[in-house]
Amino acid sequence: MLTTPHPPPPPPPLPSSSTLSLSLSLSPSLSPSSSSSSSPLFLYPLSLSPSSSSSSLGSSAADLGHLPDNITVLEGESVVLSCKIDEGVTHKAWLNRSNILFTGLDKWSLDKRVSLVNSNSSHFSIQIDQVHVADEGPYTCSFQANNKPRSTHVYLIVQVPARIVNVSRDVSVNEGDNVNLFCLAVGRPEPTVTWKDQKFGLVSEGEFLDITEIRRQQGEDFECITNNGVAPPARHKVKVTVNYAPSITEVKNTPAQLGKMTVLRCEAMAVPSAAFEWYRDERRPVEGDNTLSIKNDKTRSLLIFNNVTEKHFGNYTCLAYNRLGASNASMLLFSTYTHTSKHTPQEQIHRPYVLYFPPFLIVFSSLFPLSLSLSLSLSLSLSLSLSLSLSLSLSLSLSLSLSQGPGRSTVEGRSTMLVGSVLGLPR
């Protein structure tokens, strides 16, 4: 007489944070003559956490050399799940959550990526090719040995290299604007996102980069870097262009010689690049002729005088402009011609000079800037003997001062003194 098998006990309550796994339990044979293939299948829910190191069947699983608790695989690779069993196993099956993959040699899964690679008295293994994220989760190897259901469990972890899925495009802003960049990345485990630039290194951590009132010095490439340790970091550069009005950086007065070639230079920084114009005396535009030419590039303009003449000397203005504004600066082209002298400036200090015209002595002060004060003390002594002797002693005290400014001089005094003597004085 056949007896109805007892219904399975009610499942225990599931933990709120656990992952649900199903164990395949094979019931005892309905009769001694019943074939193993006719045994009904009963699914018992078993709580399983990916980080758990044991289960209620841990002791039995340990006896059977159960699988490690976690197996990690990269997305796109293949993985083998192997279940070690012993003698006396009558029924065996692989499950993924509530899905039966294999029972013995029979495949229940419709997924072509899942295959049976080993099924004998000691091992029962399956292989999953081209693993993807949906394959992550708990897997259970259930078998019946000595009319007792047993199971081993493994949690498959699928790692995905970090990759950028959405990022800001290159942007062009005006100086002083606010800039907001974003970089969204995915991966398993969750990747980190960092923003860096070439000048200052680390700028910001997180998916968003906000720059308030951006300055022209900050216009460059900002790099988004995402990493989760699975593969080399993923990178993407966003170019930020900061537009600003021209700023003239270099002008200077330039000397020139008649008949020579001379160049006036005007350099300006601007984004977009500045256009240049030259003016003479701030009003009249410089007209092109055979003696003048203009050469422009992105950052400077050259006003070239091929053969300098007198008419070229004067004041010139460089104008740099773009759509955001303009800037100008003036410079002087002047002559380098000066009167030449065989004396150096140190040798051209003006001094009084003395002319001897025996028997007269004439002392002149120069007609150059000076102030002369003369104090004369004369002592004369005559001694008469066999011959007449005249002794003349002069004591002169000179005070000389020179007052001179750029391009002008002041004459403070001029004087001339004539001293005559009956006798000629030796030189």
ABEGO torsion letter per residue (X at the ends): XBBBBBBBBBBBBBBAABBBBBBBBBBBBABAABBAAABBBBBBBBBBBAABABBAAAAAAAAAGBBBABBBBBBGBBBBBBBBBBBGBABBBBBBEABBABBEABBABABAABBBABBBAABBBBBBBGBBAAABEBBBBBBBBGGBBBBBBBBBBBBBBBBBABBBBBBBBBBGBBBBBBBBBBEOBBBBBBBBBAAAEBABBEABBBBBGBBAAABBBBBBBBBAGABBBBBBBBBBBBBBBBBBABBBBBBBBBGBBBBBBBBBBBOBBBBBBBBBGGABBBBBBAABBBBBBAABBBBBBABBBAAABEBBBBBBBBAAEBBBBBBBBBBABBBBBABBAAAABBBBBBBBBOABBBBBBBABBBBBBBBBBBBBBBBBBABBBBBBBBBBBBBBBBBBBBGBBBBABBBBBBBBBABBBBX
